Amino acid sequence: MRINSLNISVRGPLHILEGKPNQDATLIKTVSTGWLAVVCDGMGSKPFSGKGATLGCKAVFDTVKANSFAIDAKDLIKSIYQLWLSYLGHTKPTDAVTTCLFCWVSHSGDARFFQLGDGKIITSKIQTTNETSTGFSNETTGLGKSTKFSDWKVSTQNLAQIEFVALLTDGISEDIQPGMETDFVSHICTSISGKSKRQIKTWLKDELKNWATPNHTDDKSIGLPRFC
């Protein structure tokens, strides 16, 4: 399974205007069991949301790195949350709320997807198998706000026939017309075809900075752990 990975994060116009840092965080790394992609979006109204997002990525990576791919989903989420709390130290969790989306893929191509809060995980395979029956509501939530496993959306797929995987923060996903998600990622794949990795990063960063949606304000992050 060929893996091309890329993650890009840019500050939104509002944070640039206010002189605030990017409150998103992304991570794509190999682990002994395969590879991992994480995207976290700190809740802008919280004073340490950027810290929460960065440590969210770190907590997911360190937890995945220390466990078997077969770990129970509920045990995995519990371990991630506890580790995230420990990394926060004296920072109150409610001051560092962040969404958390990640994709964990084994060497054999089995993929586990986890999402808490806004944003979107997109693959070129339509069908998914839900491990949870309730999913999550449309209300914004995240680490530091939710402690319920039922607030997580959890699914599995096999990536053997999947052309791409994309993890998006809501600064991007909310501006994609419903039903056009795979077309959006396919357009990226087509646009970067034949480019070097440096050219791809430059092109994609420019696209996010010059976002087509009028009056957009939010930070924008995309993790492409596998693209065509």
Backbone as CSV, one residue per row, in Angstrom:
resi,resn,N_x,N_y,N_z,CA_x,CA_y,CA_z,C_x,C_y,C_z
1,MET,0.852,-1.194,0.000,0.000,0.000,0.000,0.886,1.241,0.000
2,ARG,0.824,2.001,-1.088,1.637,3.207,-1.206,1.043,4.321,-0.355
3,ILE,1.896,4.967,0.410,1.433,6.046,1.279,2.112,7.355,0.885
4,ASN,1.333,8.326,0.474,1.805,9.693,0.285,1.157,10.519,1.383
5,SER,1.940,11.158,2.202,1.340,11.890,3.319,1.656,13.379,3.230
6,LEU,0.698,14.164,3.691,0.844,15.607,3.669,-0.114,16.211,4.674
7,ASN,0.352,17.134,5.489,-0.554,17.858,6.386,-0.214,19.349,6.355
8,ILE,-1.253,20.145,6.202,-1.109,21.593,6.073,-2.062,22.273,7.046
9,SER,-1.587,23.333,7.707,-2.425,24.103,8.607,-2.084,25.587,8.448
10,VAL,-3.108,26.413,8.269,-2.877,27.859,8.123,-3.773,28.635,9.079
11,ARG,-3.282,29.793,9.509,-4.104,30.672,10.356,-5.235,31.290,9.544
12,GLY,-6.386,31.406,10.180,-7.510,32.063,9.534,-7.371,33.571,9.599
13,PRO,-8.080,34.299,8.734,-7.995,35.769,8.701,-8.292,36.434,10.039
14,LEU,-9.216,35.874,10.821,-9.550,36.490,12.103,-8.374,36.424,13.066
15,HIS,-7.707,35.296,13.135,-6.559,35.163,14.035,-5.381,36.020,13.558
16,ILE,-5.241,36.155,12.245,-4.201,37.041,11.715,-4.495,38.482,12.122
17,LEU,-5.756,38.882,11.970,-6.165,40.247,12.320,-5.960,40.520,13.805
18,GLU,-6.271,39.528,14.649,-6.160,39.684,16.100,-4.767,39.377,16.629
19,GLY,-3.873,38.946,15.765,-2.516,38.613,16.192,-2.438,37.372,17.050
20,LYS,-3.396,36.452,16.836,-3.428,35.208,17.615,-2.819,34.061,16.820
21,PRO,-2.267,33.065,17.513,-1.673,31.928,16.808,-2.725,30.985,16.242
22,ASN,-2.291,30.112,15.369,-3.148,29.051,14.831,-3.552,28.131,15.983
23,GLN,-4.829,27.822,16.086,-5.320,26.968,17.165,-5.629,25.546,16.701
24,ASP,-5.230,25.222,15.461,-5.327,23.853,14.957,-3.987,23.148,15.144
25,ALA,-4.016,21.821,15.081,-2.787,21.036,15.118,-2.990,19.785,14.268
26,THR,-1.927,19.353,13.592,-1.994,18.156,12.758,-0.763,17.294,12.995
27,LEU,-0.919,16.012,12.708,0.189,15.074,12.891,-0.035,13.873,11.980
28,ILE,0.995,13.459,11.273,0.974,12.209,10.505,2.311,11.512,10.754
29,LYS,2.246,10.309,11.320,3.474,9.580,11.658,3.267,8.082,11.486
30,THR,4.372,7.399,11.235,4.332,5.943,11.237,4.438,5.449,12.679
31,VAL,3.822,4.316,12.947,3.916,3.644,14.235,4.239,2.187,13.949
32,SER,4.577,1.434,14.981,4.990,0.045,14.769,3.888,-0.800,14.140
33,THR,2.630,-0.425,14.383,1.497,-1.181,13.856,1.057,-0.711,12.471
34,GLY,1.603,0.422,11.998,1.203,0.962,10.702,1.468,2.448,10.621
35,TRP,0.389,3.246,10.529,0.560,4.694,10.529,-0.667,5.380,11.111
36,LEU,-0.456,6.650,11.475,-1.478,7.408,12.200,-1.551,8.829,11.655
37,ALA,-2.781,9.332,11.521,-3.002,10.739,11.159,-3.974,11.344,12.157
38,VAL,-3.654,12.540,12.650,-4.484,13.219,13.646,-4.671,14.678,13.246
39,VAL,-5.892,15.185,13.421,-6.179,16.608,13.238,-7.008,17.066,14.430
40,CYS,-6.570,18.128,15.103,-7.295,18.683,16.248,-7.534,20.176,16.025
41,ASP,-8.693,20.642,16.440,-9.085,22.038,16.255,-9.480,22.612,17.612
42,GLY,-8.621,23.461,18.168,-8.906,24.074,19.451,-10.096,25.006,19.382
43,MET,-10.963,24.931,20.382,-12.153,25.796,20.414,-11.727,27.238,20.666
44,GLY,-12.019,28.111,19.708,-11.491,29.469,19.714,-11.832,30.305,20.930
45,SER,-12.926,29.997,21.583,-13.330,30.794,22.736,-12.556,30.438,24.006
46,LYS,-11.760,29.413,23.956,-11.019,28.952,25.137,-9.587,29.496,25.120
47,PRO,-9.071,29.946,26.269,-7.767,30.626,26.293,-6.577,29.746,25.933
48,PHE,-6.686,28.428,26.144,-5.563,27.542,25.843,-5.951,26.472,24.814
49,SER,-6.812,26.851,23.882,-7.301,25.886,22.895,-6.187,25.390,21.970
50,GLY,-5.247,26.269,21.645,-4.122,25.849,20.806,-3.279,24.799,21.506
51,LYS,-3.049,25.002,22.798,-2.315,24.020,23.598,-3.091,22.712,23.645
52,GLY,-4.402,22.802,23.827,-5.226,21.603,23.871,-5.137,20.807,22.589
53,ALA,-5.135,21.509,21.440,-5.061,20.845,20.143,-3.713,20.162,19.948
54,THR,-2.632,20.879,20.258,-1.292,20.303,20.107,-1.120,19.069,20.987
55,LEU,-1.574,19.175,22.239,-1.443,18.043,23.158,-2.435,16.940,22.828
56,GLY,-3.536,17.278,22.153,-4.452,16.253,21.681,-3.776,15.349,20.669
57,CYS,-3.070,15.945,19.718,-2.317,15.159,18.734,-1.266,14.295,19.415
58,LYS,-0.567,14.875,20.373,0.487,14.143,21.085,-0.097,12.982,21.891
59,ALA,-1.228,13.215,22.555,-1.849,12.162,23.373,-2.318,10.996,22.507
60,VAL,-2.885,11.298,21.342,-3.312,10.232,20.442,-2.107,9.430,19.964
61,PHE,-1.075,10.122,19.517,0.114,9.434,19.010,0.763,8.564,20.081
62,ASP,0.956,9.109,21.271,1.633,8.355,22.325,0.796,7.161,22.785
63,THR,-0.521,7.303,22.783,-1.392,6.197,23.175,-1.385,5.096,22.124
64,VAL,-1.510,5.476,20.868,-1.495,4.501,19.773,-0.160,3.772,19.729
65,LYS,0.906,4.525,19.902,2.255,3.950,19.848,2.460,2.870,20.910
66,ALA,1.754,3.001,22.032,1.950,2.091,23.165,0.964,0.926,23.183
67,ASN,0.082,0.824,22.174,-0.961,-0.191,22.232,-1.056,-1.022,20.960
68,SER,-1.690,-2.167,21.108,-1.976,-3.046,19.981,-3.076,-2.435,19.112
69,PHE,-3.025,-2.723,17.811,-4.051,-2.224,16.901,-5.438,-2.759,17.279
70,ALA,-5.470,-3.877,17.969,-6.739,-4.520,18.332,-7.341,-3.985,19.625
71,ILE,-6.729,-2.977,20.233,-7.256,-2.447,21.491,-8.718,-2.040,21.329
72,ASP,-9.519,-2.312,22.338,-10.933,-1.931,22.331,-11.067,-0.417,22.171
73,ALA,-12.028,0.008,21.340,-12.197,1.434,21.043,-12.428,2.266,22.300
74,LYS,-13.254,1.758,23.193,-13.555,2.509,24.413,-12.317,2.641,25.289
75,ASP,-11.529,1.580,25.388,-10.290,1.627,26.179,-9.294,2.600,25.557
76,LEU,-9.245,2.613,24.237,-8.335,3.521,23.537,-8.693,4.974,23.827
77,ILE,-9.971,5.305,23.690,-10.421,6.685,23.925,-10.173,7.098,25.369
78,LYS,-10.447,6.201,26.302,-10.229,6.506,27.717,-8.759,6.794,27.981
79,SER,-7.876,5.992,27.388,-6.433,6.184,27.590,-5.964,7.499,26.992
80,ILE,-6.488,7.837,25.819,-6.127,9.106,25.175,-6.541,10.282,26.053
81,TYR,-7.760,10.234,26.563,-8.262,11.347,27.367,-7.451,11.506,28.657
82,GLN,-7.150,10.397,29.304,-6.376,10.471,30.540,-4.974,11.005,30.291
83,LEU,-4.367,10.598,29.178,-3.031,11.085,28.861,-3.078,12.569,28.512
84,TRP,-4.103,12.973,27.765,-4.268,14.397,27.429,-4.385,15.236,28.697
85,LEU,-5.161,14.764,29.676,-5.297,15.477,30.951,-3.951,15.612,31.655
86,SER,-3.175,14.542,31.630,-1.871,14.584,32.313,-0.922,15.556,31.610
87,TYR,-0.978,15.627,30.286,-0.129,16.559,29.541,-0.515,18.014,29.793
88,LEU,-1.786,18.258,30.079,-2.236,19.629,30.344,-1.646,20.190,31.625
89,GLY,-1.290,19.319,32.543,-0.735,19.783,33.809,-1.736,20.608,34.591
90,HIS,-1.355,21.855,34.905,-2.229,22.722,35.710,-3.277,23.463,34.867
91,THR,-3.222,23.292,33.537,-4.216,23.938,32.680,-5.561,23.234,32.814
92,LYS,-6.618,23.990,33.039,-7.945,23.393,33.176,-8.407,22.828,31.826
93,PRO,-8.922,21.599,31.799,-9.405,21.014,30.544,-10.441,21.887,29.847
94,THR,-11.287,22.544,30.625,-12.327,23.391,30.049,-11.759,24.653,29.403
95,ASP,-10.485,24.956,29.679,-9.812,26.092,29.053,-9.016,25.672,27.818
96,ALA,-9.040,24.376,27.502,-8.211,23.863,26.405,-8.998,22.903,25.512
97,VAL,-10.289,23.156,25.369,-11.159,22.246,24.618,-10.722,22.154,23.152
98,THR,-10.685,20.938,22.631,-10.298,20.727,21.241,-11.047,19.558,20.626
99,THR,-11.384,19.673,19.363,-11.905,18.517,18.647,-10.767,17.534,18.440
100,CYS,-11.095,16.318,18.044,-10.053,15.306,17.841,-10.523,14.318,16.775
101,LEU,-9.832,14.289,15.658,-10.112,13.357,14.579,-8.844,12.578,14.278
102,PHE,-8.953,11.253,14.213,-7.758,10.505,13.833,-8.082,9.232,13.079
103,CYS,-7.094,8.819,12.296,-7.170,7.624,11.476,-5.950,6.768,11.797
104,TRP,-6.195,5.529,12.213,-5.124,4.588,12.581,-5.216,3.413,11.622
105,VAL,-4.147,3.171,10.877,-4.163,2.141,9.839,-3.074,1.110,10.096
106,SER,-3.449,-0.165,10.005,-2.497,-1.255,10.208,-1.721,-1.524,8.925
107,HIS,-0.656,-2.309,9.031,0.150,-2.648,7.863,-0.658,-3.414,6.818
108,SER,-1.694,-4.104,7.265,-2.522,-4.880,6.341,-3.595,-4.042,5.659
109,GLY,-3.710,-2.763,6.045,-4.674,-1.882,5.403,-5.980,-1.714,6.143
110,ASP,-6.114,-2.334,7.311,-7.320,-2.120,8.111,-7.227,-0.740,8.764
111,ALA,-8.313,-0.004,8.682,-8.321,1.378,9.182,-9.380,1.564,10.252
112,ARG,-9.017,2.309,11.288,-9.952,2.677,12.351,-10.027,4.199,12.387
113,PHE,-11.270,4.722,12.327,-11.491,6.157,12.304,-12.214,6.592,13.578
114,PHE,-11.753,7.687,14.157,-12.323,8.219,15.389,-12.524,9.719,15.240
115,GLN,-13.691,10.209,15.681,-13.966,11.644,15.586,-14.780,12.120,16.776
116,LEU,-14.275,13.182,17.417,-14.988,13.862,18.494,-15.099,15.329,18.116
117,GLY,-16.327,15.799,17.887,-16.535,17.195,17.553,-16.592,17.450,16.057
118,ASP,-16.504,18.729,15.696,-16.656,19.160,14.310,-15.485,18.731,13.439
119,GLY,-15.682,18.929,12.135,-14.677,18.517,11.169,-15.201,17.338,10.371
120,LYS,-14.347,16.748,9.550,-14.802,15.645,8.715,-13.639,14.743,8.334
121,ILE,-13.918,13.443,8.295,-12.984,12.454,7.765,-13.592,11.946,6.464
122,ILE,-12.833,12.026,5.378,-13.329,11.654,4.061,-12.446,10.557,3.474
123,THR,-13.075,9.532,2.920,-12.352,8.533,2.138,-13.098,8.344,0.824
124,SER,-12.439,7.701,-0.129,-13.074,7.472,-1.415,-13.937,6.217,-1.408
125,LYS,-14.066,5.589,-0.251,-14.955,4.443,-0.097,-16.183,4.906,0.682
126,ILE,-17.356,4.671,0.158,-18.566,5.248,0.746,-19.008,4.520,2.006
127,GLN,-19.024,3.188,1.971,-19.588,2.413,3.073,-18.643,2.369,4.269
128,THR,-19.204,2.530,5.464,-18.449,2.378,6.703,-19.234,1.482,7.639
129,THR,-18.513,0.873,8.570,-19.160,0.053,9.582,-19.010,0.744,10.916
130,ASN,-20.107,1.198,11.506,-20.048,1.912,12.775,-19.873,0.955,13.935
131,GLU,-18.928,1.273,14.810,-18.747,0.492,16.024,-19.615,1.051,17.140
132,THR,-20.034,2.302,16.989,-20.948,2.895,17.968,-22.272,3.137,17.284
133,SER,-23.337,3.074,18.020,-24.652,3.199,17.418,-25.186,4.623,17.456
134,THR,-24.631,5.443,18.311,-25.204,6.773,18.497,-24.469,7.865,17.743
135,GLY,-23.182,7.675,17.458,-22.430,8.739,16.818,-22.351,9.946,17.722
136,PHE,-22.339,11.155,17.129,-22.306,12.350,17.967,-23.269,13.373,17.409
137,SER,-23.695,14.284,18.264,-24.671,15.293,17.856,-23.970,16.405,17.096
138,ASN,-24.763,17.340,16.574,-24.201,18.468,15.843,-23.634,19.540,16.774
139,GLU,-23.882,19.421,18.057,-23.361,20.387,19.015,-21.846,20.259,19.099
140,THR,-21.165,21.402,19.054,-19.716,21.392,19.117,-19.247,20.800,20.441
141,THR,-18.363,19.833,20.369,-17.819,19.228,21.575,-16.354,18.896,21.334
142,GLY,-15.711,18.316,22.315,-14.304,17.989,22.160,-13.702,17.514,23.460
143,LEU,-12.420,17.203,23.422,-11.689,16.872,24.638,-11.765,18.070,25.571
144,GLY,-12.059,17.839,26.827,-12.202,18.924,27.784,-13.636,19.346,27.977
145,LYS,-14.508,18.914,27.082,-15.931,19.209,27.210,-16.742,17.932,27.353
146,SER,-16.350,16.897,26.620,-17.054,15.619,26.675,-16.183,14.547,27.320
147,THR,-16.809,13.725,28.158,-16.123,12.564,28.730,-16.879,11.286,28.373
148,LYS,-17.826,11.387,27.436,-18.657,10.242,27.079,-18.165,9.586,25.792
149,PHE,-18.002,8.273,25.821,-17.597,7.552,24.627,-18.654,7.679,23.532
150,SER,-19.908,7.802,23.929,-21.001,7.895,22.958,-20.939,9.168,22.126
151,ASP,-20.136,10.162,22.542,-19.985,11.383,21.761,-18.994,11.212,20.607
152,TRP,-18.282,10.090,20.613,-17.324,9.811,19.543,-18.011,9.088,18.392
153,LYS,-17.633,9.428,17.182,-18.034,8.672,16.006,-16.870,7.749,15.658
154,VAL,-17.139,6.456,15.629,-16.090,5.453,15.434,-16.485,4.538,14.290
155,SER,-15.581,4.291,13.359,-15.888,3.415,12.235,-14.636,2.687,11.768
156,THR,-14.832,1.674,10.939,-13.725,0.892,10.393,-13.897,0.735,8.886
157,GLN,-12.778,0.615,8.187,-12.775,0.327,6.756,-11.515,-0.456,6.432
158,ASN,-11.462,-1.007,5.236,-10.210,-1.550,4.717,-9.762,-0.647,3.585
159,LEU,-8.515,-0.239,3.630,-8.027,0.744,2.674,-7.447,0.136,1.404
160,ALA,-7.546,-1.152,1.234,-6.928,-1.796,0.086,-7.374,-1.177,-1.236
161,GLN,-8.645,-0.772,-1.308,-9.182,-0.225,-2.554,-9.475,1.272,-2.455
162,ILE,-9.014,1.919,-1.389,-9.308,3.339,-1.195,-8.182,4.191,-1.787
163,GLU,-8.548,5.191,-2.551,-7.556,6.040,-3.193,-7.029,7.123,-2.265
164,PHE,-7.848,7.593,-1.345,-7.385,8.674,-0.482,-8.070,8.640,0.878
165,VAL,-7.431,9.303,1.829,-7.996,9.583,3.144,-7.687,11.044,3.436
166,ALA,-8.675,11.774,3.933,-8.474,13.183,4.273,-9.160,13.502,5.583
167,LEU,-8.464,14.226,6.463,-9.030,14.694,7.722,-9.061,16.216,7.673
168,LEU,-10.234,16.801,7.905,-10.409,18.239,7.761,-10.956,18.861,9.035
169,THR,-10.432,20.028,9.398,-11.073,20.800,10.458,-12.285,21.515,9.865
170,ASP,-13.142,22.046,10.745,-14.394,22.624,10.248,-14.190,23.925,9.479
171,GLY,-12.996,24.530,9.597,-12.701,25.699,8.790,-12.743,25.385,7.304
172,ILE,-12.548,24.099,6.975,-12.649,23.626,5.592,-13.974,22.900,5.374
173,SER,-14.270,21.950,6.253,-15.399,21.040,6.007,-16.747,21.753,5.951
174,GLU,-16.910,22.819,6.747,-18.200,23.511,6.768,-18.485,24.275,5.479
175,ASP,-17.440,24.506,4.678,-17.628,25.236,3.424,-17.757,24.317,2.215
176,ILE,-17.733,23.009,2.448,-17.919,22.058,1.353,-19.396,21.716,1.252
177,GLN,-19.944,21.832,0.080,-21.362,21.517,-0.123,-21.616,20.053,0.202
178,PRO,-22.641,19.757,1.003,-22.949,18.362,1.349,-23.064,17.485,0.109
179,GLY,-22.431,16.328,0.169,-22.429,15.409,-0.957,-21.265,15.614,-1.905
180,MET,-20.504,16.708,-1.701,-19.381,17.009,-2.592,-18.030,16.753,-1.935
181,GLU,-18.032,16.072,-0.794,-16.795,15.879,-0.037,-15.738,15.106,-0.831
182,THR,-16.140,13.979,-1.425,-15.153,13.199,-2.180,-14.697,13.958,-3.425
183,ASP,-15.586,14.745,-4.032,-15.198,15.554,-5.187,-14.151,16.598,-4.780
184,PHE,-14.312,17.145,-3.576,-13.362,18.142,-3.076,-11.960,17.543,-2.974
185,VAL,-11.860,16.361,-2.369,-10.544,15.730,-2.222,-10.017,15.251,-3.578
186,SER,-10.901,14.758,-4.434,-10.488,14.334,-5.776,-9.908,15.507,-6.560
187,HIS,-10.500,16.695,-6.368,-9.981,17.897,-7.031,-8.559,18.209,-6.551
188,ILE,-8.327,18.047,-5.258,-6.978,18.255,-4.732,-6.016,17.268,-5.373
189,CYS,-6.420,15.991,-5.425,-5.569,14.952,-6.014,-5.219,15.286,-7.461
190,THR,-6.211,15.732,-8.219,-5.983,16.086,-9.620,-5.057,17.290,-9.744
191,SER,-5.252,18.269,-8.876,-4.473,19.513,-8.945,-3.016,19.317,-8.577
192,ILE,-2.716,18.357,-7.717,-1.334,18.164,-7.274,-0.618,17.065,-8.046
193,SER,-1.324,16.422,-8.955,-0.716,15.347,-9.738,0.501,15.857,-10.516
194,GLY,1.616,15.149,-10.386,2.827,15.512,-11.106,3.691,16.535,-10.417
195,LYS,3.224,17.105,-9.321,4.001,18.099,-8.583,4.910,17.431,-7.566
196,SER,5.995,18.102,-7.219,6.856,17.625,-6.148,6.172,17.889,-4.813
197,LYS,6.666,17.256,-3.744,6.042,17.461,-2.438,6.131,18.925,-2.011
198,ARG,7.233,19.569,-2.332,7.386,20.989,-1.996,6.378,21.824,-2.768
199,GLN,6.197,21.535,-4.057,5.223,22.268,-4.870,3.797,22.029,-4.372
200,ILE,3.520,20.779,-3.947,2.192,20.443,-3.431,1.888,21.245,-2.176
201,LYS,2.847,21.304,-1.258,2.639,22.037,-0.003,2.404,23.521,-0.275
202,THR,3.188,24.080,-1.204,3.035,25.499,-1.542,1.670,25.758,-2.154
203,TRP,1.266,24.900,-3.092,-0.032,25.074,-3.755,-1.186,24.968,-2.765
204,LEU,-1.153,23.930,-1.920,-2.257,23.701,-0.996,-2.328,24.790,0.070
205,LYS,-1.177,25.252,0.537,-1.165,26.331,1.518,-1.754,27.610,0.922
206,ASP,-1.422,27.893,-0.340,-1.982,29.071,-1.011,-3.497,28.940,-1.172
207,GLU,-3.966,27.723,-1.490,-5.403,27.497,-1.641,-6.144,27.762,-0.330
208,LEU,-5.570,27.324,0.777,-6.218,27.505,2.075,-6.165,28.964,2.531
209,LYS,-5.058,29.634,2.231,-4.948,31.043,2.608,-5.896,31.915,1.780
210,ASN,-6.077,31.545,0.523,-6.947,32.307,-0.371,-8.253,31.543,-0.587
211,TRP,-8.848,31.142,0.499,-10.051,30.320,0.489,-11.171,31.008,-0.275
212,ALA,-11.866,30.224,-1.108,-12.853,30.812,-2.026,-14.126,31.307,-1.345
213,THR,-14.441,30.782,-0.162,-15.673,31.188,0.519,-15.560,32.631,1.028
214,PRO,-16.475,33.503,0.657,-16.413,34.903,1.117,-16.510,34.999,2.641
215,ASN,-15.765,35.941,3.203,-15.823,36.263,4.630,-15.450,35.089,5.536
216,HIS,-14.638,34.184,5.044,-14.183,33.083,5.909,-13.232,33.644,6.964
217,THR,-13.233,33.051,8.150,-12.421,33.582,9.257,-11.566,32.526,9.954
218,ASP,-11.950,31.260,9.881,-11.382,30.228,10.746,-10.023,29.716,10.254
219,ASP,-9.239,29.172,11.200,-8.040,28.431,10.839,-8.458,27.238,9.980
220,LYS,-7.552,26.777,9.128,-7.877,25.677,8.227,-6.748,24.652,8.230
221,SER,-7.120,23.398,8.479,-6.126,22.334,8.516,-6.639,21.113,7.780
222,ILE,-5.725,20.467,7.075,-6.047,19.233,6.376,-4.908,18.246,6.537
223,GLY,-5.257,17.023,6.879,-4.281,15.941,6.915,-4.616,14.975,5.799
224,LEU,-3.651,14.744,4.924,-3.816,13.799,3.822,-2.813,12.671,4.006
225,PRO,-3.136,11.691,4.854,-2.199,10.607,5.097,-2.055,9.669,3.911
226,ARG,-3.044,9.699,3.025,-2.957,8.878,1.812,-3.722,9.569,0.701
227,PHE,-3.018,9.910,-0.388,-3.702,10.546,-1.497,-3.171,9.986,-2.813
228,CYS,-4.003,10.089,-3.848,-3.663,9.496,-5.133,-2.664,10.372,-5.891
